[in-house]
Amino acid sequence: MTENSNKPKIGIATNWQYPDYGGMIQAYASQLAVEALGCIVEVLDVSNLQSDIDARKMKYFMKNITDLSVVREKSSVVISSLRRKLPGEYSNGMRERRQAFAAFSSKSFSPSRAFDSWDDLSDSARSYNCVLVGSDQLWLPSNIMGDYYTLSFVPDDVRIANYATSFGVAAIPDYMKPQARVFLDRFDALSARESSGQRIIHDLTGKDVPLVCDPTLLIDAERWGRVAERNERIEGPYILCYLMGDNPYQREFIREIKRMTGYRIVQMPHLDRYIASDKDFADIRVYDADPAGFLGLVKNAALVCTDSFHGTIFSSIFNTPFFVFPRFTKKATLSTNTRIESLLNRLELTGRFVERGEAPEACLAREIDFGRLNAAIAGFRAESLDYLASALGVIK
């Protein structure tokens, strides 16, 4: 009998290999949190099934081909993919970033073997005490159509649960509601990361589910500090610009902050796609940071300016002053603004949200009560850990 034979074994379905800071770090946090509850953890390796998942997701985008906001968002991704093949700073930088992500993923995760087929994945699910679908926007409409993060492959006699899985949007399309209702009804434990997610689950299933924190908030600042790596090339106070959307007014706001403070702008450009206005924006552009390097940049910044959910979270965890901007317009079909708004409401940080037209001077005058913030995070963390232990069927 091995030392770990009596420990619960948990399989996590999450986005752990994609080169995205928030996605990879939340997946790592999920693994750390479940391990801390005394479990053996494997993140599921479905790389052999990814082409099939992507083909299913394409059905969603084709069905919404007349929705201009969807077309605009996805066409920019295609253009960025083509730009990566052209020589120059962008292609070189993207190559460095992807290599950094791959190295971090290789050393940080405990993966399962790569499954050969859906039947293989389904049969192997029986080796777990529970299969958990992780956080992030894994229940976006396109991912529901992809039918992997729904855990439909797990046999009925195996426990399934979710942790803070986000729909990413305020509402899912009417034609997808029957499919969503079917997969949600199979879960032994359900939670939401945003109030909009709570509402969606209640409307579809009649269940009132708890609001839990993103898995990155389950890990405290001291532990994240041990992961974070300082960028030795950057000296002096700086503004970390961590923007994923293409909103020029936000960059003008940041330039004005630079003028007022004298801080240099450090940017992680082209996070989600190529954005032309980023070309001559920053004093220092960082491409080669892995997730540990990203954490270090947030931790050591004088100020963070972001439109990112996880940029907001780690600024809060590290007590780094920050401003957060809306990434999408209110009418955008793929808008993910709701998750940031829900987080700011829960942590009593609504004053950090900057709308178009607000004066930088007035924003800088707003201070954060970090003692109150840390207490709010600690309380949210404790509630969420209680849910996670119960959802997995383990004793905390």
N, C-alpha and C positions, 0 to 999 in steps of 0.2 A: 504494500500500500504506500502510495507516495504522500509526501507532506501536504500536497494541495488537493488530495482526493475528496475531501469533505467540503471544499470551498465551492460555492455556486459558480457555474460557468455561464458567462453572459456574452452573447454575440451582439455587436453594435452595427447597425446599418447607418452609415453616415458618410459624409463627403470628405474622406480623409486624404485623398490623393490629388485633388484638384489644386492648382497653384493660386490660391486665394487666401489672403491673410486671415480674414474672419472665419472662413469655412474651415481651414486647416487647424486653427487654434481652438475653435470650439470643439472640433472632433478630438483634439488632444486633451482638452479639459474634460470631455465626457469620459474618456478612458481613465484619466487620473481620478475623477470623482467616483467612478464605479469600483476601481481598484481600492480606493480608500475605504470602501464599505466591505472590504474583505472578499472580493470576488476575483476570479480569473476572467480576464477580458480578452476577447478577440474582435478586432474590427474586420468586418466581412470584406473579402476581396472578390469583387464581381467584375474585375477587369475583362474577363473573357466574355461577359454578358453585356458589356457597355454599348456595343454597337446595336444590339437589339433594343436596349433601353432608349438609346438616342433615336432610333427609328420610330418608336412609339411616341416619344415626345414631339417629334416632327409633325405628327398628326394634329397636335394642338396648335402649332404655329400655322400650319396650312389652313386650319379651320378659321383662324383669326387673321388671315392674310389681308382682309379689308380694314382691319383696325390699324390706323396710322401710327398710334403710339407703340404698338407691338412691332410693326414693320420698322419704324425708326430705330427702336432699341436693338433689334436683332440684326438689322443691316449694318449697324455700326460695329457689331461683333465680327461680322463677315469681313468688313473692310479692314479691321484691325488684324485679322488672321492673314489677309493678303499682304498687308504692310510688313508683317513679321518676316516675310520671305525676301524683302528688298534690303540691300545693304545699307548700313547707316546706324546712327545712335539707337534708334528705336528697336531695330531687330537685334542688335548686339545686347542692348539692355534687357530685352525680354528673354533672350537666351540665358543671360546671367541669372535673372530672377527665377526662371524655371529650374535651372540647375541647383540653385540655393534651396528651393522648395523640395526638390527631389531628395537632396541630402538630408534635410531636416526630417522629412517623412520616413526615410529609411532608418534613421537612428531613434525615432521617437515612438513609433507605433508597434503594436503587437498584432500583426495581421493573421487571419486564417490562411489556409491554403487557397489558391485560386480555384474557384468552382468551374467545372467544365460545361455545365448546362443548368437550366432551371430545375430539372429533376434532381440533379446532384445537389444543388443549393437547398432544395426543399428537404431532401433526405438528411442532409447534414445538419439542418436546423434542429433535428431531434437530439443532437449532442449537447444542446444548450438548455439550461434551466429556464432561461428567458431570452427572447430576442427583443432588443431595444432599438427603436428608431430614434436617432439623435436629434439635436436641435438644428438651427439654421433654417433656411427657407426650403425645407425638404418637402413641404406640401404645397409648393407653388402649383398652380393649375397644370403647368407642363409636366411637373414631376408626378402629379396624380395620374396623368395620362401615361407616363413612363412606367407606372405600376411596379416599382421596386420599393420605394420608401413607404408604400402602403402596407408592406409586409404580407401581401397576399400569398406569397410563396411559402409562408410558414404553416405547417399542418395545424389543424384545429386543436389538437391536444397539447400544443406547446404554448406556454405563456408568452404573450406579446404585450409590450407597453411602449409608450412614447415619453420622451422628456423634452418639453419646451419646443416641440416641433412647430414651426411657423408656416402659415399659409402664405405669408409674404404680401398678401393683398387684403383689402378691406372686405371683399366678397368674391366668391367663386362663381363662375358662370352657371346659369340655371341648368344647362344641358349636362353639366358634370355633377350635379347634386345627387342623383341616384347612385352613381358610382362611388362618390365620397361617403354617402350614408352607409353603403354596404361595407366598405373597408373599415370605417370608424366603429361600426357596431361589433366588429370582431375583437376589439382591444379589451384586454383585462384591466388596463389602467390608462387613463387619458389626462393630459394636462395641456396648457396653452402658454405661449410666451407673451402674447398680446391680448388685450381685451377684445380685439376684433376676432381673434382665434377662438376665444371663449364663446363669443356670440355665434360664430359659424358652427361650432360643435353642438351648441345647445339647439340651434335652429334645425340641425340635421338629425340629431339623436335624442333630443330632450334632456340630455345630461348636463348638469352643472359641474364644470371641471375647474381645478385650481389653476391659478396663475402662478407660474414658477419662473425663476430667473434663468437667464441664459447660462449654459454650463460654465462659461468663463468666469461668472460671478460666484460659482461654487468653490473656486480656488482663491485663497486670500493673497494679499499683496506681497507678503513675505515669500510665499512659494513662487509666485510669478516673477518676483525679483531675482530668484535664483535661476530662472530660465532666461531672463532678459540679458542681452549683451550690448554693451556700450559701443557706439560707433566712434572709434578713436580718431577718425578723420575730421570730426566736427568739434570745434572749440567755441566757447562762448555761448551766450543765450541765443536761442533760435525759436522760430515759429515752425512747428511741424505742420505742413499742409498735406492732409490725407483726404483728397477729394476724388470721388469716383464719377460724379456727374459732370456734364458739360454746361456749366453755368458761369459765364464770364463775370457777372456782377459779384459773385463770391470772391473771385480772385482780385477784383478791384478793392473790395472790403479789406482783404488781407494785405494788399499793397499799402493801404492807408494805415493799417496797424503797424506795419514795418516802419513807415514814415514817422509815426508817433513814438515808437519805442526804440527804434534803432536796431531791433533784432533782425537777423538774417532769416530768410525763408528757406527752409529745407523741405523739399518735396519728394514724395514717392510718386512719380508721374505715371500716367497711363495704366492705372490699376486694373481697370475693367475693359478698356479700349483705348485706341489712339485718340487723343484730344489735342487739336492743333494749337489751342491757346496756351497749352502747357509748355510750348517750345522754349520761350524766352522768359518764363515767369519766375522761376526760383533762382536763388543764389547757389544752391547746392541741390543736385538731383541724385537721388539714391535709387538704384535699380537692384543692387545685388544683396539686399537684406533678406534673410530668411525670416521665419516667424519670430525667432529669438531676437534678431536684429530689429524687427518692427517693434517689439515690446520695449527694447532699449531706447529707441527713438522717442516713443511716447513717454516713457518714464523720465527721461532727462530733458524734455522740452520745457521751455519757459511758458509756452502756450501751444495748444493744439487747435487747429481749425479743420473741421471735418464735416462730411455729410454721411459718414459711415456709422452704422450701429455699433460695431466693435471698436471703432475709434472712440466713440462716446463711452463705451464700457471701460476700456483700459485707461482712458483719461480719468475716469471716476475712481477706479481701483487704485491707481498710482497717485491720486490727488494732484493731478496736473491740471491747471486751469485750462478751460477749453470753451470753444463756441461750436455749435452744430447747426448746419444749414439743411433745409429741405433739398433732397436730391431731385425729386420729381415734382411736376405740377400736380395740382389736386385732381385733374381730370385724367391723368395717365393710367391706362389699364394695368400696367406693370408696376405701379407705384408701390414702394415698400416704406413709405414715410411713417405708416402707422406703428411699426415696431419701435421706431425712435421716440415717437410721441408717447407711446405707452410706457416706455422705460423712463423717460423724463418725468412723467406724472408720478410714477411709483417712487422714484428717488427724490422727488420734490426739487427738480432741477429745470423746471420749465423756463426759467430766466436765462438759460444758456442757449435757447433756440433763437436763431437770428433770422428774421424775415427780410425779404427784399425791402430796401429803403431805410433800414435802421441805421442810425449813426454809430460809427465805431467808437466815438468818445463816450456815448451813453452806455454802450455795451461793456467797454472796459471798466466803467465805474461799478458794474455789478460784481459783487464778490460771492464766492462760494463758501458756505459754512461746512468745512470738511469734517468737523466733528459730527455734525448732524448727518452728513452724507455717509460717513463710515458706519454710523449706527444703523442707518436705513439699509445699507448693504448687508450688514451682519444679520439683521432680522430677516431680510428676504432670503439670505443664504440658508439660515436655520430651517425656515419653513420648507424651502425647496429640497433640502437634503432629506427631510422627513418624508416628503412625497416620493423621492427617488428610491429610498430604501423600501418603502411600502410597494411601489410599482414593480420593483424587481423581485419582491417576495422574500427579502432578506431582513434580518434583524439588525438594526442600526446600533 
